[in-house]
Amino acid sequence: MDRWLCAFLSGFALSFCFSSHLLIWQWLAGALLIAVCGYLAMRKVPLMGVTLLILCGIGWGSGNAYFAQNWVLDQALAGTPLTVRVEITRLPHLAEGFWRIEGRLLSLADEQLPTTPGIRLNWYDPPEVTGQRIPQAGELWSFNVRLRHPQGPRNEGGFLYHRYLLANGIRTLGSVQQGAYAGGEPTVRQQLFNRLLKQLGSLPQGGVLTALLMGERQRLSDSQWFVFQRTGLAHLIAISGLHLSLVAGAAIILLNYPNRLFARRRSRRDRINNVIWCWWGALLLACGYAWLAGFGTATLRALSMFAVLFLHKKFAFYTPPARVLLRAVLVVILIEPMAPLQPGFWLSVTAVAAILLMNWRWRPLAGHFRALRMLWRLELMLTLALSPLTLIWFGGLPLMAPVTNLVLVPVFSLWILPLALIGLAILLLGGDSLASGIWWLAGLPLNTSWPVLAWLAEQPWQWLGIETTPPLALLMAGLLALLWPWNWRYRAVALSASLVLAGVIFQLRHNDSQMYLHVLDVEQGSALVVERQGRALLIDTGASWPQGGDMAERVVLPFLRYRRLQPELAFISHADLDHRGGAATIKSHYSRVRWFGSGEGFSCSAGQTGNWRGVHWQVLHPRREGNNRGNNNSCVLLLRYGQLRILVPGDIERRAEYDLLARLAPVRAEVLVLAHHGSNSSSGDYFLRAVGPSVAIASRGRNNPYRLVHPSVRERLDRLSIPLLDTAIGGQVSLISDGRRWQVWQPLAATTAAWFDADTDSASTGN
């Protein structure tokens, strides 16, 4: 049976490697193959059963991929004012000045939809809640919105928002101008959440207790989340296997207690034997807790594992723990096929697999402080096993995580979580005041230890950023060599080989003769990174927003860390916020960078030249010194590396293009970054002919309101046979050159990646 499960899961995993979901003829061919393999398997032809299950896994994965992407917002409706009717299915995120609402789209432009795709709406500056009805899960609301396609920036090292949306069934995004209640009542979970907020709102750790009880982290402040993440304790406030195991274990003990109390003789206990009923009760309580948590992926995986364990207990099947994990994974992907697109799925499965590996191959400890030493070994094992995933998704690894977990996991397990659940039970029975007192008591250990945790989170020595680690493949090989239970001699040889290889790679990287240019996907803005020998030259830093945050924090910094780059030089081509919005963030993290342009450092004016690690840079425009205010005063840069020339013209318009040509500026280049994001006010026919690029690159937003790249610019590029690469279609654009030959590609485009990175139809039409 487990061989068949492995075959099915292998086929399911293979379906995530396809560049698109299956077409109709491919479905028909697959169905025919499945029928043939099924017939041959019935005739007991060798390997036909395994082949059949592989094809079934492919069908399950690709079929769900088709239905997940089946509904696409009509291009004609994107960005236009519309009236939509939404059933709110998730607890809204209600913050000051901003509401986020998720639900099912029932009607669009007063037309009922045949399907109900997921929708996420952002409501900026919502009405005052006093005297107004606020959106609640379970209600129907009518909104005046502007919709856009479910896309986000695509860059190496960054958060891939489009995958998150796809995994959560969200097929369109929107901004709310106005909303009105249209019917329905809040769900039971929403009503319970409202009661919790009233009781926990005044407690210092109310946000933590809300996360523990209902899986909602919206009440956690940014500083609290920073502390939990930087100390390796974030998993304690995400309801997962640890929490469900504690609830189920406590339920079994409590439900079995009357049997031990009233049936003291073993013969009588065996005659009554209510163990199965205890497990039924524990499963029921675990389901209730998972419902409170909203059936998140980690919660669903833990619940599936407990259910599989219960079924094996019920029918007296003995199965090794690794096979239980395999069957639990099968249940998860049957219930939630898009779970592999979520980091929580891989984190939870990897954690359980690491625990199973430790228990399988490492002998239990003996002697003094046995339990404490085994807990320490477990925490160390989990930290090491999860380190590659932690580096990928969180950008770093807290070195003190084993210590903080050793101290606080027992505190959360034996004090905070039990008291929080007891307080919830008392609240449901009507004891609001008593529940508040118990919750205050539950948060007391965290209040006491918080100053130490906050201090530890701020210490740079205990945070190992991804930029300081070896390549992830080499790191995983080293961890495997360290954790695999073989003879210490082989382990020493493997670790030594990994360290030597890391040194060789480091040396080769710093003597690399290649130059890389990365045009980052920062939506409607500009940010370029020139990479050489582990160092970086920056051109623009993306936009910032009035509500807080900027593209440097969201995109540029994660990219620099992922590529392990140290910036040394930076240019801001234009004073508008879509070019310089992230400059302050970059300065706060890299204080030794030399800045040019837009008042951020030295001026940027024609005649300036320099050589940065073999890359010659020259400023062609403007002729007057200033702060590069106004499109036609943008800083125009020409980069030369060997025979390769790259022109970065900022936001100049036709007047500045005329000026450059009139002065016979050396604008000839093989690569052109389109001026002003592809606006029709730039990239005139005469200018494009003078530059003569082999490829043009547009940096723009998928859902930009200006409809860039302008159709006239596209027409001029087509007429001159200049291919266009677009960050709005495929994300980040990268170029590599040795000074003579060069190659350009998009690492996260669906043409070179998988179906879940496919762009919507809107992006391909130039929205």
Residue, then its C-alpha position, 0 to 999 in steps of 0.5 A: m500500500d505504501r508503495w502505491l502511496c509513494a507512486f501517487l505522491s510522486g505523480f502529484a509532485l511531478s504535476f508541479c513541475f509542468s509549465s502549464h496545466l494539461l490541455i484537453w487532448q492531454w487529458l484524453a490521452g492521460a485518461l486512455l493511459i490510465a484505463v490501459c494501465g488499470y487493465l494491465a494492473m488487473r492482469k498483474v502485469p509488473l509495475m502497471g499498478v505503480t504506473l497507474l498510481i503515478l498517472c493518477g497523482i499527475g491527474w490529481g495535481s494537474g486537475n486541481a491546477y486547472f480549476a485553481q486557475n480556471w477563473v480569470l478577471d476580464q481585462a476590460l473590467a480591471g481597473t474600472p469602478l465596479t459594484v461587487r457582491v461578496e460573502i466574507t468567509r475569513l475573519p477581516h483584518l481591521a487595523e487603524g486606517f486599513w481593512r483587509i477583507e477576504g471572501r467569495l465573489l458572488s456577483l460582478a457588475d450586477e451579474q451573478l457568477p457561475t463560480t465563486p472565486g476568492i477575492r481579497l479587498n483592501w479598504y484604505d481610510p475606511p469609515e469610522v466604526t462608531g455607529q457604522r457596521i463593520p464587515q464580519a465573517g459570514e456576512l454579505w456586503s456590496f462594495n464599490v471597487r477597482l479590481r486587479h489581477p492576483q499578482g505581486p513582485r517576482n524576485e529571487g529571495g522575495f516573498l512570492y505573493h502570487r503563489y500565496l494567493l493561488a494557494n489560498g484560492i484568491r483569484t482577484l484583488g481590489s481596492v474598496q471605495q465604498g461598502a454597504y451591508a447586504g445581509g447575513e449574520p456573523t459566523v460563530r467563529q467571528q462572534l467568538f473572536n469578537r468576544l476574545l478581543k473585548q477581553l484580551g484587548s487590554l492585556p500586554q500579551g493579548g495578541v499572543l493569546t489570540a494567536l494561540l487560541m484562534g490562529e489569528r495573528q492580526r493583533l500582534s504588533d510588528s515589534q512582537w512579531f519581530v521578537f518571535q521571529r528573531t528568537g526562533l519562537a514564531h512556531l509557538i504562536a502558529i497552531s500546529g502539531l505541538h498545540l494539537s498534540l497537547v490538546a489531544g493528549a490532555a483530552i485522552i488523559l482527562l477522559n480516561y481518568p474516570n476509568r482509572l478512578f472507578a475501576r481500580r482493578r485491572s480486570r474491571r478496567d479491561r472489561i470496561n476499556n474506554v480507550i477507544w472512546c477517549w480517542w474519539g473524544a480527543l479527535l473531536l476536541a482536536c477538530g474543535y481546536a483546528w476549527l478555532a484555528g481556521f484549519g490552517t495548513a499546519t493545523l490540517r496536517a497535524l489533525s490528519m496525522f492524529a486522525v490517521l493514528f486514531l484509525h490505526k488504533k481503532f482497527a489495530f493496525y501497526t504502522p511505523p511512524a514514517r508511514v503514518l506521516l506519508r499517509a497524513v501527507l496524502v490526506v492533506i493534499l487530498i483535502e488541500p491540493m495547493a498546500p505544497l505552495q505554502p511554506g507551512f506545509w514544508l516546515s511542518v512535514t520537515a519538522v516531523a520527518a526530522i523527529l522521526l529520523m532522530n527517534w529512528r536512528w539515535r538511541p534514547l539518552a540515559g543518566h542524569f537530566r535525561a529528559l532535559r538532555m533529550l529536549w535539548r537534542l530535539e531542539l538542536m535537531l529541529t533547528l539544524a533540519l529546518s535551517p535551509l527552509t528558514l533561510i529561504w523563507f525568513g532570510g536568516l537563522p536565529l542562532m539562539a533558537p535552541v536555547t530559547n525553545l529549550v526554555l519557552v517550549p515547556v512554558f508554552s506547553l505546560w502553562i500558557l496554552p493550557l491556561a489560555l484554553i481553560g480561560l476560553a472554556i470559562l468564557l464560553l460558560g459566561g465567566d468573563s471576569l474569571a477568564s480575564g484573570i486566567w489569561w492575565l496569569a497565562g501571559l505572566p511568564l511571557n511578560t516576565s521574559w519579554p525584556v530579555l527576548a526583546w534584547l536578544a532579538e536586537q543582537p546582530w550576533q545571534w541572527l545568521g543572515i542568508e547573506t553570510t551562509p554558504p549556498l543552500a545546496l552545499l548547506m543541505a549537503g553539510l547538514l545531511a552529513l552531520l545528521w545522518p547516523w553513520n560512522w564518525r569517520y565518514r561524517a568527518v570526511a563529508l563535513s570536511a569536503s563540504l567546508v573545502l567546497a564552500g571555500v572554493i566556491f567563495q574564492l571563485r565567486h570573488n574572482d568571477s569575471q562575469m557581470y550581472l544586471h538585475v532589473l527587479d520587479v518593484e511594480q510601478g517603479s524602478a530598481l536595478v542591481v549591477e552585480r560583480q564579485g559579491r558586490a553591488l551597484l544600485i540604480d534606484t530603490g523602488a517606491s514607498w507608500p504613505q501607509g508605511g513600508d517601501m520596495a527596498e524593504r520588500v524586494v531590494l534587501p531580500f534580493l541583496r541577501y539572497r544573492r549575498l551582495q554588499p552594495e558599494l555604489a548607488f544612483i537615484s535617477h529621479a526624485d520621484l518616490d517610485h525611484r527613491g522611495g527605498a533610499a532611506t531603508i538602504k542607508s539604514h542597512y548599508s551605511r558605507v554606500r556612496w550615493f549620487g543623484s536626487g539629493e541623496g548624496f553627490s549630484c548626478s550631472a553630465g560629465q561624471t564618470g567612474n569605474w566600479r570593479g571593471v564596470h565603467w559608468q558615465v552620466l550623460h544627462p542632465r547638463r545642470e547640477g540639481n536634485n534631478r527633479g522633473n522627468n527631463n532632469s533624470c540622471v541618464l546612465l551609460l554602463r559599459y562592461g567590455q563590449l556590452r553597453i547598457l543605457v538607463p535613461g530614468d524618466i526622461e521624455r522626448r525633450a531630453e531625448y532630443d537634447l541627448l541626440a543634439r549633443l551627440a551623446p554616446v547613447r548607442a547600447e545593446v540593452l535599453v531600459l525603457a524610459h519612464h516605464g514605457s510611457n508614450s512621452s518617451s522612447g521616440d522612434y528617432f531615439l530608439r534608432a539612435v540607441g539601436p538596442s538588441v533588447a529593451i526592458a520595461s520596469r512597470g507594475r502589472n496593475n498600473p493605472y497608466r496602461l503602460v507599456h503604451p501601445s504606441v511604444r510597443e508598436r515602435l519596438d515591433r517595427l524596429s524588431i526590438p524584443l521587449l522583456d517586461t517585469a510585469i510579465g515574468g518578474q525580475v529580468s537578469l542579464i549575464s555577460d563576460g564583456r563580449r557575449w551576454q544572455v538575458w532571461q527571467p528566472l521566475a517566468a512561467t516559460t522557464a518555471a512551473w504553471f503556478d508562476a504563470d501570468t494572468d491573461s491581463a499581464s500578457t496583454g499589457n495592463 
